[in-house]
Amino acid sequence: MNVYLRFDDFVLGLPDLPSDRPLRRLQDLWVAWKPLIAEGYIPLATYEDDAGPVCWDIRKPDGDHDYAVVWFDHELLVHDELPSREQLEGWAVPLFPSFRDMLSPLASSHDS
């Protein structure tokens, strides 16, 4: 199963869910972006045309135990040295203040 979330200005692709190993693509995403995880960014999707990982920023929870959703341009992440949290914060493009906010427009568009 392939899931693409379409927003006004961009598309996010959730990891494929093959029936024989539904979490394989998510695991692949986590392995590919392991340095991000070490700095508190958990990949959950890819930005349109595989332009980079879309992540939760788990080091900055909101009051409801939810996390901001950010995107990293993959071209910034292809370096020999591992980026620091400070570098990553400068490269993180905010998409949504929380995962709930990310899903809210999708839910309301199906209600109407």
N, CA, C and O atoms as a GROMACS GRO file, in nm:
protein
  448
    1MET      N    1   0.084  -0.116   0.000
    1MET     CA    2   0.000   0.000   0.000
    1MET      C    3   0.090   0.124   0.000
    1MET      O    4   0.186   0.132   0.076
    2ASN      N    5   0.058   0.218  -0.085
    2ASN     CA    6   0.129   0.345  -0.092
    2ASN      C    7   0.035   0.455  -0.045
    2ASN      O    8  -0.080   0.462  -0.087
    3VAL      N    9   0.085   0.543   0.043
    3VAL     CA   10   0.005   0.653   0.094
    3VAL      C   11   0.079   0.784   0.070
    3VAL      O   12   0.193   0.801   0.113
    4TYR      N   13   0.013   0.876   0.000
    4TYR     CA   14   0.068   1.009  -0.023
    4TYR      C   15  -0.029   1.110   0.035
    4TYR      O   16  -0.149   1.107   0.006
    5LEU      N   17   0.023   1.200   0.117
    5LEU     CA   18  -0.059   1.304   0.178
    5LEU      C   19  -0.036   1.432   0.099
    5LEU      O   20   0.076   1.483   0.094
    6ARG      N   21  -0.142   1.484   0.039
    6ARG     CA   22  -0.131   1.604  -0.044
    6ARG      C   23  -0.178   1.725   0.036
    6ARG      O   24  -0.290   1.728   0.087
    7PHE      N   25  -0.090   1.823   0.044
    7PHE     CA   26  -0.121   1.949   0.109
    7PHE      C   27  -0.121   2.056   0.002
    7PHE      O   28  -0.093   2.027  -0.114
    8ASP      N   29  -0.151   2.180   0.038
    8ASP     CA   30  -0.159   2.288  -0.062
    8ASP      C   31  -0.031   2.304  -0.143
    8ASP      O   32  -0.036   2.320  -0.265
    9ASP      N   33   0.085   2.301  -0.075
    9ASP     CA   34   0.211   2.333  -0.142
    9ASP      C   35   0.305   2.216  -0.163
    9ASP      O   36   0.408   2.233  -0.229
   10PHE      N   37   0.274   2.099  -0.110
   10PHE     CA   38   0.366   1.987  -0.120
   10PHE      C   39   0.295   1.855  -0.094
   10PHE      O   40   0.178   1.852  -0.054
   11VAL      N   41   0.369   1.746  -0.118
   11VAL     CA   42   0.318   1.610  -0.098
   11VAL      C   43   0.416   1.536  -0.008
   11VAL      O   44   0.538   1.548  -0.025
   12LEU      N   45   0.364   1.459   0.086
   12LEU     CA   46   0.447   1.374   0.170
   12LEU      C   47   0.415   1.229   0.137
   12LEU      O   48   0.298   1.193   0.123
   13GLY      N   49   0.519   1.147   0.126
   13GLY     CA   50   0.499   1.005   0.100
   13GLY      C   51   0.528   0.925   0.225
   13GLY      O   52   0.640   0.927   0.276
   14LEU      N   53   0.428   0.856   0.276
   14LEU     CA   54   0.450   0.768   0.390
   14LEU      C   55   0.518   0.642   0.340
   14LEU      O   56   0.502   0.605   0.224
   15PRO      N   57   0.594   0.574   0.425
   15PRO     CA   58   0.661   0.450   0.381
   15PRO      C   59   0.558   0.348   0.331
   15PRO      O   60   0.450   0.333   0.388
   16ASP      N   61   0.594   0.277   0.223
   16ASP     CA   62   0.508   0.172   0.170
   16ASP      C   63   0.483   0.067   0.278
   16ASP      O   64   0.564   0.048   0.368
   17LEU      N   65   0.369   0.001   0.268
   17LEU     CA   66   0.333  -0.104   0.363
   17LEU      C   67   0.311  -0.236   0.290
   17LEU      O   68   0.196  -0.276   0.269
   18PRO      N   69   0.419  -0.305   0.251
   18PRO     CA   70   0.400  -0.434   0.185
   18PRO      C   71   0.338  -0.535   0.282
   18PRO      O   72   0.371  -0.535   0.401
   19SER      N   73   0.251  -0.617   0.232
   19SER     CA   74   0.177  -0.708   0.320
   19SER      C   75   0.266  -0.812   0.388
   19SER      O   76   0.233  -0.859   0.496
   20ASP      N   77   0.380  -0.847   0.326
   20ASP     CA   78   0.465  -0.949   0.386
   20ASP      C   79   0.552  -0.895   0.499
   20ASP      O   80   0.589  -0.971   0.590
   21ARG      N   81   0.586  -0.767   0.496
   21ARG     CA   82   0.665  -0.702   0.604
   21ARG      C   83   0.624  -0.555   0.610
   21ARG      O   84   0.694  -0.470   0.556
   22PRO      N   85   0.514  -0.524   0.675
   22PRO     CA   86   0.460  -0.390   0.669
   22PRO      C   87   0.550  -0.280   0.724
   22PRO      O   88   0.534  -0.164   0.684
   23LEU      N   89   0.642  -0.310   0.812
   23LEU     CA   90   0.727  -0.205   0.869
   23LEU      C   91   0.865  -0.196   0.803
   23LEU      O   92   0.949  -0.116   0.845
   24ARG      N   93   0.889  -0.278   0.700
   24ARG     CA   94   1.020  -0.280   0.636
   24ARG      C   95   1.062  -0.143   0.584
   24ARG      O   96   1.175  -0.101   0.608
   25ARG      N   97   0.975  -0.073   0.515
   25ARG     CA   98   1.012   0.058   0.457
   25ARG      C   99   1.036   0.162   0.567
   25ARG      O  100   1.123   0.248   0.552
   26LEU      N  101   0.962   0.153   0.675
   26LEU     CA  102   0.986   0.244   0.787
   26LEU      C  103   1.122   0.213   0.850
   26LEU      O  104   1.197   0.305   0.884
   27GLN      N  105   1.153   0.086   0.866
   27GLN     CA  106   1.284   0.048   0.918
   27GLN      C  107   1.395   0.095   0.824
   27GLN      O  108   1.499   0.143   0.870
   28ASP      N  109   1.374   0.082   0.694
   28ASP     CA  110   1.472   0.130   0.596
   28ASP      C  111   1.494   0.281   0.610
   28ASP      O  112   1.607   0.330   0.601
   29LEU      N  113   1.387   0.354   0.631
   29LEU     CA  114   1.395   0.498   0.649
   29LEU      C  115   1.476   0.532   0.773
   29LEU      O  116   1.558   0.624   0.771
   30TRP      N  117   1.453   0.458   0.881
   30TRP     CA  118   1.528   0.482   1.005
   30TRP      C  119   1.675   0.447   0.991
   30TRP      O  120   1.761   0.517   1.044
   31VAL      N  121   1.706   0.339   0.920
   31VAL     CA  122   1.847   0.302   0.898
   31VAL      C  123   1.916   0.408   0.812
   31VAL      O  124   2.029   0.448   0.840
   32ALA      N  125   1.848   0.454   0.707
   32ALA     CA  126   1.907   0.552   0.616
   32ALA      C  127   1.937   0.684   0.685
   32ALA      O  128   2.034   0.752   0.651
   33TRP      N  129   1.856   0.721   0.781
   33TRP     CA  130   1.871   0.851   0.848
   33TRP      C  131   1.904   0.835   0.996
   33TRP      O  132   1.860   0.915   1.078
   34LYS      N  133   1.979   0.733   1.029
   34LYS     CA  134   2.017   0.706   1.168
   34LYS      C  135   2.082   0.826   1.238
   34LYS      O  136   2.053   0.849   1.355
   35PRO      N  137   2.169   0.905   1.170
   35PRO     CA  138   2.227   1.022   1.237
   35PRO      C  139   2.121   1.123   1.283
   35PRO      O  140   2.141   1.192   1.383
   36LEU      N  141   2.010   1.133   1.211
   36LEU     CA  142   1.902   1.222   1.254
   36LEU      C  143   1.838   1.172   1.383
   36LEU      O  144   1.809   1.251   1.473
   37ILE      N  145   1.817   1.043   1.390
   37ILE     CA  146   1.755   0.983   1.509
   37ILE      C  147   1.842   1.010   1.632
   37ILE      O  148   1.790   1.041   1.739
   38ALA      N  149   1.972   0.998   1.616
   38ALA     CA  150   2.064   1.023   1.728
   38ALA      C  151   2.052   1.166   1.780
   38ALA      O  152   2.084   1.192   1.896
   39GLU      N  153   2.006   1.258   1.697
   39GLU     CA  154   1.992   1.398   1.736
   39GLU      C  155   1.847   1.437   1.766
   39GLU      O  156   1.817   1.555   1.781
   40GLY      N  157   1.757   1.338   1.774
   40GLY     CA  158   1.620   1.365   1.815
   40GLY      C  159   1.519   1.389   1.705
   40GLY      O  160   1.410   1.438   1.730
   41TYR      N  161   1.554   1.354   1.582
   41TYR     CA  162   1.462   1.367   1.470
   41TYR      C  163   1.426   1.227   1.420
   41TYR      O  164   1.512   1.154   1.372
   42ILE      N  165   1.299   1.190   1.431
   42ILE     CA  166   1.254   1.056   1.392
   42ILE      C  167   1.184   1.062   1.257
   42ILE      O  168   1.077   1.122   1.247
   43PRO      N  169   1.242   1.002   1.152
   43PRO     CA  170   1.179   1.004   1.020
   43PRO      C  171   1.045   0.931   1.019
   43PRO      O  172   1.031   0.823   1.077
   44LEU      N  173   0.946   0.992   0.952
   44LEU     CA  174   0.815   0.931   0.940
   44LEU      C  175   0.765   0.927   0.797
   44LEU      O  176   0.671   0.854   0.766
   45ALA      N  177   0.828   1.005   0.709
   45ALA     CA  178   0.784   1.013   0.570
   45ALA      C  179   0.897   1.074   0.488
   45ALA      O  180   1.003   1.107   0.540
   46THR      N  181   0.871   1.087   0.357
   46THR     CA  182   0.965   1.156   0.270
   46THR      C  183   0.893   1.272   0.204
   46THR      O  184   0.774   1.265   0.174
   47TYR      N  185   0.968   1.379   0.182
   47TYR     CA  186   0.913   1.496   0.113
   47TYR      C  187   0.898   1.459  -0.034
   47TYR      O  188   0.964   1.367  -0.082
   48GLU      N  189   0.812   1.529  -0.105
   48GLU     CA  190   0.782   1.493  -0.244
   48GLU      C  191   0.907   1.471  -0.328
   48GLU      O  192   1.009   1.537  -0.309
   49ASP      N  193   0.897   1.377  -0.420
   49ASP     CA  194   1.008   1.339  -0.509
   49ASP      C  195   1.132   1.295  -0.432
   49ASP      O  196   1.244   1.313  -0.480
   50ASP      N  197   1.113   1.236  -0.313
   50ASP     CA  198   1.224   1.188  -0.229
   50ASP      C  199   1.328   1.296  -0.202
   50ASP      O  200   1.448   1.269  -0.202
   51ALA      N  201   1.281   1.419  -0.180
   51ALA     CA  202   1.372   1.532  -0.158
   51ALA      C  203   1.430   1.536  -0.017
   51ALA      O  204   1.506   1.627   0.015
   52GLY      N  205   1.396   1.439   0.065
   52GLY     CA  206   1.453   1.434   0.199
   52GLY      C  207   1.354   1.383   0.301
   52GLY      O  208   1.235   1.372   0.273
   53PRO      N  209   1.404   1.351   0.419
   53PRO     CA  210   1.318   1.295   0.522
   53PRO      C  211   1.231   1.400   0.591
   53PRO      O  212   1.272   1.514   0.611
   54VAL      N  213   1.110   1.357   0.627
   54VAL     CA  214   1.019   1.436   0.709
   54VAL      C  215   1.020   1.369   0.846
   54VAL      O  216   1.002   1.248   0.857
   55CYS      N  217   1.042   1.449   0.949
   55CYS     CA  218   1.068   1.393   1.083
   55CYS      C  219   0.985   1.459   1.192
   55CYS      O  220   0.939   1.573   1.178
   56TRP      N  221   0.967   1.384   1.300
   56TRP     CA  222   0.920   1.443   1.425
   56TRP      C  223   1.042   1.496   1.497
   56TRP      O  224   1.147   1.431   1.497
   57ASP      N  225   1.032   1.613   1.560
   57ASP     CA  226   1.138   1.666   1.644
   57ASP      C  227   1.103   1.630   1.788
   57ASP      O  228   1.031   1.703   1.856
   58ILE      N  229   1.156   1.515   1.834
   58ILE     CA  230   1.113   1.463   1.965
   58ILE      C  231   1.180   1.534   2.082
   58ILE      O  232   1.147   1.505   2.198
   59ARG      N  233   1.271   1.623   2.057
   59ARG     CA  234   1.334   1.697   2.168
   59ARG      C  235   1.257   1.823   2.204
   59ARG      O  236   1.294   1.895   2.297
   60LYS      N  237   1.149   1.848   2.132
   60LYS     CA  238   1.068   1.967   2.160
   60LYS      C  239   0.919   1.930   2.162
   60LYS      O  240   0.844   1.971   2.075
   61PRO      N  241   0.878   1.851   2.262
   61PRO     CA  242   0.736   1.814   2.268
   61PRO      C  243   0.649   1.934   2.306
   61PRO      O  244   0.693   2.025   2.377
   62ASP      N  245   0.525   1.932   2.258
   62ASP     CA  246   0.432   2.036   2.303
   62ASP      C  247   0.361   1.985   2.428
   62ASP      O  248   0.394   1.878   2.478
   63GLY      N  249   0.268   2.059   2.479
   63GLY     CA  250   0.199   2.022   2.602
   63GLY      C  251   0.115   1.897   2.593
   63GLY      O  252   0.081   1.838   2.696
   64ASP      N  253   0.080   1.855   2.471
   64ASP     CA  254  -0.003   1.736   2.451
   64ASP      C  255   0.079   1.613   2.414
   64ASP      O  256   0.025   1.516   2.361
   65HIS      N  257   0.209   1.617   2.440
   65HIS     CA  258   0.299   1.506   2.405
   65HIS      C  259   0.298   1.478   2.255
   65HIS      O  260   0.300   1.363   2.212
   66ASP      N  261   0.293   1.583   2.179
   66ASP     CA  262   0.298   1.575   2.034
   66ASP      C  263   0.427   1.646   1.990
   66ASP      O  264   0.490   1.715   2.070
   67TYR      N  265   0.465   1.630   1.865
   67TYR     CA  266   0.593   1.683   1.819
   67TYR      C  267   0.577   1.759   1.688
   67TYR      O  268   0.491   1.727   1.606
   68ALA      N  269   0.661   1.860   1.671
   68ALA     CA  270   0.664   1.935   1.545
   68ALA      C  271   0.708   1.842   1.433
   68ALA      O  272   0.784   1.747   1.455
   69VAL      N  273   0.661   1.869   1.313
   69VAL     CA  274   0.698   1.794   1.193
   69VAL      C  275   0.785   1.885   1.107
   69VAL      O  276   0.743   1.995   1.070
   70VAL      N  277   0.906   1.838   1.076
   70VAL     CA  278   1.002   1.917   1.000
   70VAL      C  279   1.053   1.836   0.881
   70VAL      O  280   1.041   1.713   0.877
   71TRP      N  281   1.110   1.907   0.785
   71TRP     CA  282   1.167   1.843   0.666
   71TRP      C  283   1.313   1.886   0.653
   71TRP      O  284   1.349   1.999   0.682
   72PHE      N  285   1.396   1.791   0.607
   72PHE     CA  286   1.536   1.817   0.577
   72PHE      C  287   1.562   1.792   0.429
   72PHE      O  288   1.530   1.686   0.378
   73ASP      N  289   1.619   1.890   0.361
   73ASP     CA  290   1.660   1.872   0.223
   73ASP      C  291   1.775   1.771   0.223
   73ASP      O  292   1.876   1.792   0.289
   74HIS      N  293   1.758   1.663   0.150
   74HIS     CA  294   1.859   1.556   0.151
   74HIS      C  295   1.997   1.605   0.107
   74HIS      O  296   2.098   1.547   0.147
   75GLU      N  297   2.003   1.710   0.025
   75GLU     CA  298   2.133   1.760  -0.021
   75GLU      C  299   2.216   1.818   0.094
   75GLU      O  300   2.338   1.819   0.087
   76LEU      N  301   2.150   1.866   0.198
   76LEU     CA  302   2.222   1.919   0.313
   76LEU      C  303   2.278   1.807   0.401
   76LEU      O  304   2.370   1.830   0.480
   77LEU      N  305   2.222   1.688   0.388
   77LEU     CA  306   2.257   1.578   0.479
   77LEU      C  307   2.362   1.482   0.423
   77LEU      O  308   2.400   1.387   0.491
   78VAL      N  309   2.410   1.506   0.303
   78VAL     CA  310   2.506   1.413   0.242
   78VAL      C  311   2.649   1.465   0.261
   78VAL      O  312   2.713   1.509   0.166
   79HIS      N  313   2.696   1.460   0.383
   79HIS     CA  314   2.831   1.504   0.419
   79HIS      C  315   2.903   1.387   0.484
   79HIS      O  316   2.841   1.291   0.531
   80ASP      N  317   3.034   1.396   0.486
   80ASP     CA  318   3.112   1.291   0.550
   80ASP      C  319   3.100   1.295   0.701
   80ASP      O  320   3.097   1.190   0.766
   81GLU      N  321   3.093   1.415   0.758
   81GLU     CA  322   3.081   1.424   0.904
   81GLU      C  323   2.934   1.428   0.945
   81GLU      O  324   2.848   1.473   0.868
   82LEU      N  325   2.908   1.383   1.064
   82LEU     CA  326   2.772   1.384   1.116
   82LEU      C  327   2.737   1.525   1.163
   82LEU      O  328   2.815   1.586   1.236
   83PRO      N  329   2.621   1.576   1.123
   83PRO     CA  330   2.584   1.711   1.166
   83PRO      C  331   2.545   1.712   1.314
   83PRO      O  332   2.494   1.614   1.367
   84SER      N  333   2.571   1.824   1.378
   84SER     CA  334   2.532   1.841   1.518
   84SER      C  335   2.384   1.878   1.526
   84SER      O  336   2.323   1.913   1.426
   85ARG      N  337   2.330   1.869   1.645
   85ARG     CA  338   2.191   1.909   1.667
   85ARG      C  339   2.173   2.056   1.626
   85ARG      O  340   2.073   2.093   1.565
   86GLU      N  341   2.270   2.139   1.659
   86GLU     CA  342   2.262   2.280   1.626
   86GLU      C  343   2.256   2.301   1.474
   86GLU      O  344   2.177   2.382   1.426
   87GLN      N  345   2.340   2.228   1.399
   87GLN     CA  346   2.335   2.238   1.253
   87GLN      C  347   2.199   2.192   1.202
   87GLN      O  348   2.139   2.258   1.117
   88LEU      N  349   2.152   2.080   1.253
   88LEU     CA  350   2.024   2.027   1.208
   88LEU      C  351   1.909   2.123   1.237
   88LEU      O  352   1.818   2.138   1.155
   89GLU      N  353   1.912   2.188   1.353
   89GLU     CA  354   1.806   2.284   1.384
   89GLU      C  355   1.804   2.396   1.281
   89GLU      O  356   1.697   2.446   1.246
   90GLY      N  357   1.920   2.436   1.233
   90GLY     CA  358   1.927   2.539   1.130
   90GLY      C  359   1.878   2.492   0.994
   90GLY      O  360   1.830   2.572   0.914
   91TRP      N  361   1.890   2.364   0.968
   91TRP     CA  362   1.848   2.307   0.839
   91TRP      C  363   1.703   2.260   0.840
   91TRP      O  364   1.644   2.243   0.733
   92ALA      N  365   1.644   2.239   0.956
   92ALA     CA  366   1.508   2.186   0.965
   92ALA      C  367   1.408   2.289   0.913
   92ALA      O  368   1.403   2.403   0.961
   93VAL      N  369   1.329   2.248   0.816
   93VAL     CA  370   1.223   2.333   0.761
   93VAL      C  371   1.093   2.296   0.830
   93VAL      O  372   1.044   2.184   0.813
   94PRO      N  373   1.034   2.387   0.909
   94PRO     CA  374   0.910   2.354   0.979
   94PRO      C  375   0.796   2.332   0.879
   94PRO      O  376   0.774   2.414   0.789
   95LEU      N  377   0.725   2.222   0.895
   95LEU     CA  378   0.608   2.196   0.812
   95LEU      C  379   0.479   2.213   0.892
   95LEU      O  380   0.384   2.274   0.844
   96PHE      N  381   0.477   2.158   1.013
   96PHE     CA  382   0.359   2.165   1.100
   96PHE      C  383   0.405   2.177   1.245
   96PHE      O  384   0.507   2.119   1.282
   97PRO      N  385   0.332   2.252   1.328
   97PRO     CA  386   0.371   2.263   1.468
   97PRO      C  387   0.354   2.134   1.546
   97PRO      O  388   0.414   2.116   1.652
   98SER      N  389   0.270   2.041   1.493
   98SER     CA  390   0.250   1.911   1.558
   98SER      C  391   0.199   1.811   1.456
   98SER      O  392   0.151   1.848   1.349
   99PHE      N  393   0.210   1.683   1.492
   99PHE     CA  394   0.157   1.578   1.406
   99PHE      C  395   0.005   1.590   1.396
   99PHE      O  396  -0.054   1.565   1.290
  100ARG      N  397  -0.058   1.629   1.504
  100ARG     CA  398  -0.203   1.650   1.505
  100ARG      C  399  -0.242   1.757   1.404
  100ARG      O  400  -0.338   1.741   1.329
  101ASP      N  401  -0.166   1.867   1.402
  101ASP     CA  402  -0.193   1.973   1.305
  101ASP      C  403  -0.171   1.925   1.162
  101ASP      O  404  -0.241   1.969   1.070
  102MET      N  405  -0.076   1.836   1.143
  102MET     CA  406  -0.052   1.780   1.010
  102MET      C  407  -0.172   1.700   0.961
  102MET      O  408  -0.210   1.710   0.844
  103LEU      N  409  -0.232   1.622   1.050
  103LEU     CA  410  -0.343   1.536   1.011
  103LEU      C  411  -0.478   1.606   1.011
  103LEU      O  412  -0.571   1.560   0.945
  104SER      N  413  -0.492   1.716   1.083
  104SER     CA  414  -0.621   1.784   1.095
  104SER      C  415  -0.683   1.826   0.962
  104SER      O  416  -0.801   1.800   0.941
  105PRO      N  417  -0.607   1.890   0.870
  105PRO     CA  418  -0.671   1.927   0.743
  105PRO      C  419  -0.714   1.806   0.662
  105PRO      O  420  -0.811   1.812   0.587
  106LEU      N  421  -0.642   1.696   0.676
  106LEU     CA  422  -0.677   1.574   0.601
  106LEU      C  423  -0.809   1.518   0.653
  106LEU      O  424  -0.894   1.476   0.575
  107ALA      N  425  -0.826   1.518   0.784
  107ALA     CA  426  -0.950   1.466   0.844
  107ALA      C  427  -1.069   1.555   0.808
  107ALA      O  428  -1.177   1.504   0.777
  108SER      N  429  -1.049   1.687   0.813
  108SER     CA  430  -1.161   1.777   0.784
  108SER      C  431  -1.199   1.774   0.636
  108SER      O  432  -1.315   1.796   0.601
  109SER      N  433  -1.102   1.745   0.547
  109SER     CA  434  -1.136   1.739   0.404
  109SER      C  435  -1.219   1.615   0.372
  109SER      O  436  -1.293   1.614   0.274
  110HIS      N  437  -1.206   1.509   0.454
  110HIS     CA  438  -1.287   1.390   0.432
  110HIS      C  439  -1.422   1.399   0.499
  110HIS      O  440  -1.513   1.322   0.466
  111ASP      N  441  -1.439   1.492   0.593
  111ASP     CA  442  -1.567   1.510   0.661
  111ASP      C  443  -1.667   1.584   0.574
  111ASP      O  444  -1.788   1.567   0.588
  112SER      N  445  -1.616   1.668   0.483
  112SER     CA  446  -1.709   1.748   0.403
  112SER      C  447  -1.751   1.681   0.277
  112SER      O  448  -1.829   1.738   0.200
   0.00000   0.00000   0.00000
